[in-house]
Amino acid sequence: MDIAFKPRHLWVLPSCNLHYPIQNNEASKSQKLQRRKQKHIQENRKPKLSFPRSSPTPLLISNKPRPQTKLQALDAVVDELQASVENGIKLDAEIFSSLLETCFQLQAFSHVFRIRRLIPDNLLRRNAGLSSKLLRLYATGGYIEEAHQVFDQMDKRHVSAFPWNSLISGYAELRLYEDALALYFQMEEEGIVPDRFTFPRVLKACSGIGSIRVGEEVHRHVVRCGFWDDAFVLNALVDMYAKCGDIVKARRVFDKIQFRDLVSWNSMLTGYSRHGLLAEALDIFRQMIQERCEPDSVAISTILTSISSPNLGPQVHGWVLRRGTEWDSSVGNALIVAYSNHGRLDQARWVFDQMPERDIVSWNSIISAHRKDPKAINYLSEMESVGALPDSITFVLLLSACAHLGLVKDGERLFSTMREIHGVSPITEHYACMVNLYGRAGLIDEAYEIVANEMDIEAGPSVWGALLYACYIHGNVDIGEIAAQSLFELEPDNEHNFELLMKIYDNAGRLGDVERVRIMMAERGLESSTV
């Protein structure tokens, strides 16, 4: 490129003028000359060059505003790569591999289809690493059919356990446990060597189907493959045995873990809690502290929700306060439940008020704590004021509170608000609450109207059961018979429904019908406790 550069004359003072004294007129001339020199230098500090105007490179510079989030940045990158491919630019495997890894780290699973369209089929087939990452992204995002299609097309899937692990994990996460186990045994038959990431995924599938026999077989594979002392694998074994019902073997494996981490302790703690072995759970919690393993929110919330002692909640509360971990939302929620279960609503409310961040479980927990208090319905407006969104469970709790408190008008308003303002579609539990609301208030016709004409789903046992109980309380024989007949079909072995109808007949003086229902129970092999 030719550059036209025009040099300017630079003023230079004679050096003698710097060393000898001069007269006044000479000093004046010298000062003017110095000022002209400085002005000239300032004007020419940045020479004016006649460069041609450059044009931006489309791949590097965009006029769009810079992305504000990582996902927006990812969108921009995919857009640029798509434009490059459309312009005939070939991209190598490393670019796609890096992009798939970024999507996995950001859990941007919806991007996988756009990226797949950019990857040439021949490149995907001959590059096992790229295929494995694509398979993992499909499987983790729940696109299991697409993941299996990539798996079937891989020429080198026998090189590594990575693609097998990803597909097994995908099946397990979707609760397709039998498919996950079938793939594992296929992996074994084809001679693929499992790694330490294979077994936790397979053991999760064993837990899912509750098969202790298959779990024991996988345990033998763990030992044969040399992972008998791998804490990562042993943690999964503890969890599997506990979930499959063998808490003794779970403890035996736990005791063999040389260096236990939080997952080890939490697996054993939740296992004991799940089996109702509360003394053992508390012992594990204490042992955890004694061995200087700081319990996390999982351990603390588990012990709070498992142990019903009225003194344990305050003790654990004081313990977590001293360690500054109280305001983890799961711990705060567990404290609310622990306090409310023992009628300490003031403490439950104090915990709720002190939580810097509340999730939907926090709101539902505090509403549940006030289920016998008219203040419960005030929490909906409080939620709305801070921008929290109520869910289906929120309205079940609110409607249930209205039913127990006899607040019919408030219940009707909430049921309407739920659908029209919050967009929550009614489920069986909501209708059961409304039937209970009207039934407890003696409005049996309104309760039956809900079941007969307003439900857009089939009424289940909870709905008919609420109606039958209301008929028993208020002595409505006709609608009670209708509710009981529906329950006999839905729950043919539930003695409670037959006995409730017998009590309705007995209260109405219809002893012949009482005997008829008793005979009906005997024919079905049911025993009545009603005299």
Secondary structure, 3 states (H helix, E strand, C coil): CCCCCCCCCCCCCCHHHHCCCCCHHHHHHHHHHHHHHHHHHHHCCCCCCCCCCCCCCCCCCCCCCCCCCHHHHHHHHHHHHHHHHHCCCCCCHHHHHHHHHHHHHHCCHHHHHHHHHHCCHHHHHHCHHHHHHHHHHHHHCCCHHHHHHHHHHCCCCCCCCHHHHHHHHHHHHCCCHHHHHHHHHHHHHCCCCCCCCHHHHHHHHHHHHCCHHHHHHHHHHHHHCCCCCCHHHHHHHHHHHHHCCCHHHHHHHHHHCCCCCHHHHHHHHHHHHHCCCHHHHHHHHHHHHHCCCCCCHHHHHHHHHHCCCCCHHHHHHHHHHHHCCCCCHHHHHHHHHHHHHCCCHHHHHHHHHHCCCCCHHHHHHHHHHCCCCHHHHHHHHHHHHCCCCCCHHHHHHHHHHHHHHCCHHHHHHHHHHHHHCCCCCCCHHHHHHHHHHHHHCCCHHHHHHHHHHHCCCCCCHHHHHHHHHHHHHHCCHHHHHHHHHHHHHHCCCCHHHHHHHHHHHHHCCCHHHHHHHHHHHHHCCCCCCCC
